[in-house]
Amino acid sequence: MMTTMSDITRCPFSEENTKLLSQISPIGWSVGLNVAVLAVEVYYVSFPAGWVDRYSRLKLMIVDPVLHHIAFSNGVARWSELKISAINAPAKLVMKEAAKFGLNYGFAIAQNNPVGGSKCFLTAAREDREFTDAELKTCSSILANEIDFFNGSRNQGLTSAEIAVLKLAAEGQAHAEIAEHLDISKEAVKKRLERAREKLDAKNAVHACILAQKQGLI
């Protein structure tokens, strides 16, 4: 469930999404954006303090099946759907300990950030029942939207779609080639390049590509 990293005290999600997640997952949830092997760019947890402390003291991260799913898979999985071998006592211990704090049912969503490819995740729990398919779909959308907002806020306001077009343009691809590569129209390519140019305060598309490269955006 990943509760041992240095937490940030303020939730990185919008107030609306934070409220919605709290309604869907009353016991708590955690999110990580741009997770690397030994670091994470943004991490927040709202699980019960007692569980966070126990998870850390027992070093349960090492054998956490939820973390295993996040690290090695993409997509959504309920905790009850995770493949935990009957002989994998340490993994079963994690779930048993979590249940002591009311974390009886949960899910994990793992997605790659379209900008840079780093792993992002959202995992949540509740005490009374399994999460519905509709709730899992909502939470997947929340994570995807917040990843895009996060990218925009740290990337001069550029969206992942605009960055993708800039990257291909910087490689020398023509509008038609970019359109074919991204499966969009040439008009959409032109619009994304123009929006990127405006956000970067560039003179033209070529200048926008140069600025984006200098700033490490592509």
N, C-alpha and C positions, 0 to 999 in steps of 0.2 A: 504493500500500500504506500510505500515510499514516504516515510515521515521523519527521516533522520537528517535530511539536508538542512542547510541554514534557511529557515523560513523567512519570507517577507511578512510584515505585520499587516499590510493592506492588500486586500484582494485585487488582483490585476484585472479582473473582469469588470464589465460595466455594471452599474447599480441594478439595472433591469435583469441582466443575466444572473447576477449574484442572488437576487431575490428569488428568481425562478429555480435556480439550483437548490437553494435552501428549502423550497417547497417540495421539490421532487426528492431531495435527499436530506431529510431532517436530522439524521445522525451526524452527517458531515461529509466532506469531500476534499480532494486535493487535486492540484493542477501543476503541471510542469511544462515550461516552454523552452525549447532548444536544449534538450538534455544531452550531455556528453557523458563520457565514461566516468569521469570524476567530478563533474561540475554540471550545474544547470543555471541557465540565465535568469529564469523567473520560476519561483516555487512558492506555493501557498497551500496551507493545510487548515481545515476547520474541524477535523476529527476531534473527539474528546481528548482533553489534555492527558488524562490517565492512560489512554491507549497510546498516544504519541510517546509518552515517557517509557512505557513498558516496551514498545516496539524498538525504541532506541537502546534501552538498557540490555535487552536480550539479543540485540543485533539481528533482528528478524529479517532485515532487508536481504541478507545473504541467501535466505531460503524462501523468500516470499514468492509464491506462485503468481500473484498479481503482477509483481515487478517483472517476472520472467516473461509474462505475456506482453507487457509494455516494451520490453527490450528486444524481443525476438519476433513479434508479430505486429500486424496492423489490423485495425478494425475494432469491432465491439465484441466483448465477451462478458457474460454474467459470471460471477464467481463460481456459481454452481456448474458452469459449463467448462471450467478450466480442467485440463487433464492432470489430475494429481494421482500418481501411482499409489496403489494400496501399500506399497513398501516405502513410500516417500514420507516417512514419519515427520521430518522437519517441516515440510510444506503443510502437512495436516496440522501441525502444532500452531502455525501462524493463524490459520482459520479458526482453530479452537480458542486461541487467545483473543482474537478479534471479537468472537461471539460473547466473551465475558463483558465486553463494553457495549453490547447492543449492535455490533456490526455483523448482523446475521445474513443479510442479503446485499449483494453489491455488483458492480460492473467495472470494467476497465475499458477505456477507449484509447487507442494508440494511433496517432497520425503523424506522417512526416511533414515537416514544414516545407511548403513548396519553394520557399526561398532558403536555399542552403541544404535542405534535406535532413536537418536535425529532427530528432524524435520529440514529439509533444504528446502529452497524455492528460486524461481526466479520469479519476476513479472516485466512486462515491458509494455510500452505503445507507441502508435503512434497516430498521429492527423488525418490521412487521410482515413484509411480503417481498416477492420478487419485483423488479422493475418491469414495467410493461414495454412492449415493443415501441409504442408511441413515445414513452419517456426516453428510451434509449436513442431514438431518432432525434428527439429534441436536444438531448445532451450532445450528440454528435455534431449537430448544426451549431450549437453554442460554441463548442471547441473550435470548429472550423472558422467561424466568424471572428472569434477572439484572436485566433492565430493571424488572420488577415489584418485585423486592426492593429495587433502588435507589430506586424511587419511594417505597416504604414507609418506608425508612430516613430519607429526607429529608422525608417528608410526614407526620410524626407517627405513622408506622406505618400510615397509610391505604393501602389498595390502590387500584389504578387503577379497579376496579369501584366501590368505595365513593366515590371522588372523583367519578366520573361521576354517581352518584345524587345526591350532595350538590349538584353543579352545577345539575342540572335542578330539584331541590327549591328551590334558592336563586332560580331563575328564576320560581318560583311554580307549577310544575307539580304536579298532584295525583299520588297514588300510581298511579292507573290510567294516567295519561298517561305517567309515567316508565316504567312497566312496558311500555307499548306502544312507547315510543321505543327502549328498550333490548332489547326482545323477551325480557323475563323476566316472571315472575309478580309479582303485587302482594305476595305473601308474601316474595319475594326482595328486593323494594324495601325493605320494612319491616325485614328482617333487616340489610341493608347500612346503612340509616340508623341502626339501633340500635348496630351495631358502630362506626360512625363517631362516634356520640354518646359512646360509652364511651371511645374512644381520645382524643377531644378534651376529655374531662371536661366535657361540656356538659350543661345541665339538660334539654334536649329537642332535637328535630330542628331547630327554628327557631334555637335558640341554637348548635347545631352548624354550621349554615350561616353564621351570623354570624361565628363564630370562624374557620371555614375561609376566609372572605373576608378577614378581618383579617390572617390569616397568609399570604395569597397562594397558598392551595392550590387555589382555584377562581376 
